Amino acid sequence: MQANDHLFALVDCNNFYASCEAAFRPDLAGRPILVLSNNDGNVVSLNQAAKDAGFEKFKAWFEYRELAKLKNAAVFSSNYTLYGSMSARVHSIISEYAPSVEDYSIDESFLQIDGFHGDRISWARELRERVKKWTGIGVSVGIGYTKTQAKIANRFAKKLPEGVFDLASQPNPDECLSNVDVQDIWGIGERKADKCGARGISNARQLRDASDAWIKANLGGIVGLRTAWELRGVSCIPIEEVRPDKQEIMNSRSFGRPVEREEELLQAISSYAARACEKLRRQNGRARTVMVRIDTNSFRSQDPQYHESATFTFEEYTSHTPDILAAAERLGRHLFRNGYRYKKAGVMLSDIVDEARRPPSLFLDREEEARKDRMMATIDTINRKLGAGTLRFASAGFRHPWEMRRENLSPRYTTRWEEVLRVKAC
């Protein structure tokens, strides 16, 4: 395995959603924990006790109801507010352990630790202990010469009691790579894995040693070559400390029950549009195009089907929620048809520019624009401090019977004062 001047670590939270639930419930120690997807449809996260009890991820929840009772499992609906808050806390701690950190996902961070001269295993153990002590979340740490190697090392770390694996210091790295299925390599999807299998490539070592010509011809050109070179220890994927702003912002949800009334559908569209606007302002963006889409349930073939979308383009770029809500509502009214049972709606903002790069306009009322910006900033500040939805627009309604089912939702311990954990002295 070729060494280079770079060294990376991947810190990955273990069973993240389930761990967030367990962090505030010490009474659940030793019990199986299951976290469900939107509308309580499928199992998306399990703790180790649940895995040992025979539960599997991505299985339908209704298949496990009886087993959950039998095994005394704790079952939770997805609490994205809690998970996002806990993720921010974990990332904040991790950022103190390296000069360059990329928050890759809600539960993963890449760290670039070039020039590290100390005991890397002790360093990783200290990081794990601090995250566990300060948040209650367990993490695994994988170390390698490249981000792809660090990903592989993390797979081994998760299987070890100490939760740390340094691939860069292994005396026989070929043996490690031979024990990694090609389909488990970062960047190798199912289709590429099938091509590798047809070539007789079944593990990471064989892919590393394959010819550049075959890899380029069969695994996506430069992208496939980059993966192979990363397996060889040559860093090709740098740390992205600042992730690029989204060029499109989509907010979409399935309903908890079929929606047949226009009023309820428009409330959902307004709610999703308002949330998309918040995300837009968070990245200091302005959008010019709004798209609304509504869908019936394709899996209910006995119902009449309807899938349609419509778009509207503003004359000026905007992040003003009332303007975007008005456009989204017009599109929703245009799309709505009686006689259908709608399963899902979505709002997408596109043609996004950063406020600093917004094209100048002779027709823009600067004073009115500044007033709108102050109003939006005030609403966003209040909602950040007091909780999402503290201030909302009337068009989104106040009672949402169409919202996705979350029958087992836990409190939002870290973001709602009225739901903060209470401890009583005996």
N, C-alpha and C positions, 0 to 999 in steps of 0.2 A: 504494500500500500504506500503510495507516494506521499511523503509529507510535504507541506508547504509552509508559508509564513503565516497562514491563517489558522484560527482555531475557533470553533463554535460550540455552543451549548444550546440544547433545546430543553426548556422547562415546560412540562405538560402536567396539568392538574389531573388527578386520578378520579375517574367517575364524577366529573365536575358537578353536574346538576344534583346528583344524589348526595355528593359531599356537601354542597351548599345547604341542603335540607337537614343533613345530620349535624351540621355545625351549630345549629340553634336548638337541637333536640338531643341532649345527652341521654335521654331516656330510651332512645332508639338503638343504643349500642348493642351490637350483636344481632339485630333484627334485619331481615331483608328490606331494602328500600327500592321502590320502583318509581320512576318519574315518567309521566305520559306526555305525548305530543299534543298538538293543538286539537281541541275538541275531545280530549281524552281518548284519542284513537289508538295509538300504538305506544309500546314501551320504548323510550329513547335513552334512558340512563338507568344503570343498576349499580348498586354497591356490591362488594365482593360476597357478602352474605347472600344476596339475591342470586348471584351467579352460582354459588355453591348449592343453593336450594333448587336449581334447575330452571330458573327463569332465563330468557334470552332476549336480547335487544331486537327491536323492530317487529316483534310479534304483536298481534292485535290484543288489546287489553281485555276484550270480552272472553278471549280464550283462557285468560289467567285468573278470572274472578274467583273461581272456586279454589284454585291452588293458592291464591293470595290469602284467602281466609284460612286455609289449612296450615300454611306456613307462618301465619301471623305477620304478614308483610305490611309495611307502611307504604301507602300509595299516595302520590302527589301529582297534581296537575302542574304543568310547566309554569314557573313563576319567573318570567323573564326580567321583571324589575329587580328582584332579589339577585338573580344570577349576574346581571349586568353590574350591579353595585359591588358584589363580591369579586367579580373579575377585575374591576378597577383597583380594588384594594390589593389583590395579589400582584397585578402588574406594577403597582406603585412600589411594593417591596422588592420585586425582582429588579427594577430599574436601578436600585442602589448597588447592585453586584457587578455591573459592567458599564463601560463608557458608551457602548453602542447596543441598543436593545430594540428589537422589532416585536411589537405586540401582534403576532401573526393571526390569532383568533381569540375568541372569548376565553379559551382555556390553555393557550400555548403562547410562549414567547421564545424568540431566538435571541441569544446573546453572543456578541463577538468578543472573544477573550484573548486576542492576539497578545503575545508577549507575556503570558501568565507564567510566572516563575515559581509559584508556590505549589503546595500539594493540592492538585485539582480535586481529588476525591474529598478531602477535608473541606475545601471551599464549597463543593456541591452539597455536602451534608449540612454545613452551616446554613446555606440558603434554604434547604428543605425544612430544617428545624425552625427557622424564623417564620417562614410562611405558615407552617403548621401552628406555631404558638400564637401568632398574631391574627390568624384568620380561621383556624380549624380545618383548613383545606390541605390534603396531602398532595405532594407533587413528586414527579419522577424527573431525573436529570440525565440526559444523554449528551456525550461529548464526542466530537469528531473534527477532522480537518476541514469538513465542508458542512453545509446545512443538511444535505442529503445524508451524510454519514451521521450527523447528530440525530436525525430522525430515526435512523436504524438503531443507533445506540440507545435511544429512548425506549424502543420496543423491548430491548433486553433489560433495561433498568426497571421497567414495570414488573418484570418477573422475579426481581431480586428483593429480598427483605429490606436491604438498605436503600433501594430505590435510586441507585446511581450506577452508571456504566460508562467507562471511558474507552471508546473504541480506538482512539488515537494511541493509547498506550498498551494495547493488547499485543502479546508476543506472537499470536497466530491469528491475524485479522481475517485471513482467508477462510478459516473455519467458521468465524462469525458470519461472514457474508454468505457462506454456503447454507447456513441455517435460516436464511431470510428468503421466503418465496418471492418470486419476481413480481407478483401481483400486489405485494405489500410495500413495494418501493415507492417512495414519494414521486409523483409525476407519471407513474405507470398505471394507467387505467385498465379496465377489463379488455378493451379491444387490443391494446398494445400487448397485454399479457398473453392473449390468444396468439398473436403473431410470434411472440417469443417462444411459446410452447410448441408451435409448429416448427420452429427452428431448433428445438431441443434445449432451449434456454429456460430453466425452471427456477433459478435462484439468482441472488444478487452478484455472486462471484462470477457466474457464467456471463451475465450481462456486462459486467465490468470488463471481461476479457474478450467480448465479441468485437468484431472488426468495425471500425468507424464507418466504412462504406455501407455495411449491412444496416447498422443502426440508423444512419442518415436516411437510407432509402425506405426503411420500414417503420421507424418510430418517430416520425414527425420532424425530420430534418435536424435543424440546429437544436431544437428543444430536446430531442432524444439524445443527441450528442452531449448536450450539457449534463443530462442525468448520468450518462456513462462516465464522463470526466469527473463529475462530483464523486462517483463511487471509487474512482481511482485516486482520489485525494486532492484533486485540483479544483479550487474554489471558483465556481462560475456564477453563483447566485448570491449577490451581495445583500447585506442587511439593509432593509428599507425602514429607516427610523421614522420617516414621515410618509405615511401611506397616501397615495394620490386621492384627491377628492373624487367622489362619484360623479360620473357624467349623466347618470340617470338615477332617479330615486323612486323606488317602487314600494308602495305599502298596500298589502293585499292580505285578506283573511277569508277563511271559510266560515260560514255562519254555523251557529250552534244548532239551528233548525232551519228548514227551508223558509225562505222569505217570498211572500206572494204579494204583499202590499207595496205600492209605490212609496208611501211615506217612510216605511221602514228601510227600504232600499236606499233612499236618498239620505237618510240619517247615517247609514253605514258609510256611504260614499263621502259624506261630509266629514265624518270622523276620521276616515283614512286619509283624506286630503289634508286635514289639519295636522295630522301626525307627519305626513310627508313634508309639509311646510316647516315644521320644527327641525327636521333633519336637514333641510335645505339651508336654513339660517345658521345651523350649528357649523356648517362648513363655509359660512360666509358667502353663500351662493345666491344667484338669481336665476330663475327659470323663465323660459318663454313659451313652452308648450306643456299642456296638461292632457293626459289621456285617461279615459275611464273605460273599464272593461267589466262586463257582467257575464256570469256563466251559470247554467243549470248543472245538475249532477250527471256527468256522462255515464256513471256506473248504474244509474237507474234508467235502463233502456225502455222501461214501460212508461216513463214520463216523456212529454214532448220536450225536445232539446232546443236550446237557444244559446249561442255564444257570439257575442258581438262587442265591438269597441268603437270609440269615437274620440277625436282629438280636437283641441282648440289651441290656436296660437295667438298670443297677445302681441300688441304692437310694441310694447316695451317689456324689458326684463323685469321680473318682480319676485319678491318673496313675501308679499303682503297676503296673509291668510284670507281675509275677506274677499279679495279679488279672485284668488284661486278657488275658494269655496263656491263663489257665484258661478264661475265657469264650469266647475265639476258638477254642480247641481243641474245646470242647463244640459250638460251632456248626459247626465243620468236620466233626466226627463225624456230626452230624445231617444235614449236606448230602451227604456222600460216598455215592456209589452205585457198586457194582462194574459192570464191563463198559463203562466209558467211558474215553476217552483225554483227560485234562484238559490244556488248553493254558495256562490262566491262572488265577491266584487273586489276591484283593485283600482288604485289611482297611481299613475306614474307621471313624474315631472321630468322633463328632458330639455335639451338645448340649454344646458346649464353653463353659466360663466361665473367666475369669481367676481365679487363686487368691485375689486380693484381693476379688473380688466373689462368691465362692462362698456360696450360701445357708447360713445357720447350721443346725445339726442337733443335736437333743437326744440322738441315739443314736450320735453319732460318738465313738469312743475316741481322744481327742486324743493321749494318750501313745503308743498304737500307731501312729497316723497319723504322728507325728513320727519314730518309729523307721523307718517305711517310707520317709519322705522322706529321711532321712539315708543310708539304704542306696542309694536311687536316685541321690542326689547323688554318692555315692562312686563308683558304677559309671560315671556319666556323666563324671566328672572323669578317671578312669583311661582311659576310651575316647577322650576328647579328647586326652589327653597322649600316649598310646601307640598310638593308631590304632583306628578303628572295629572292633568285634568282638574286641578284646583280652579283654574279659570278656563272655560271652554266656550265655544260658540254655540248659540241656541240651535242652529241648523243641524248640529250633531245629535240633538235630543238629550234627554236626561235618563231615561230608562231604555235599556238596550236588550230586549228579549232575544234579539238576533245574535248577540255576541256568542263567541265560541264557548262551548261547554268547558267549565273548569270546576268540577264538583269537589275536587280535593285540593283546592288552592291554599297554600300556606301563607302566613302573614308576610308582609314586606317589611321585615324587621329593621332594615337599614335605611329606609327612605320614607317611612310614614311614622310620624310621632304617635298616632293612635294605635299603631301596630307594633311598636317597639317591644322587645322582650321584657317581661316583668319577672323579677326575682323576689320571692317572699322569704323572709326569715322565719325559721321555725321557732 
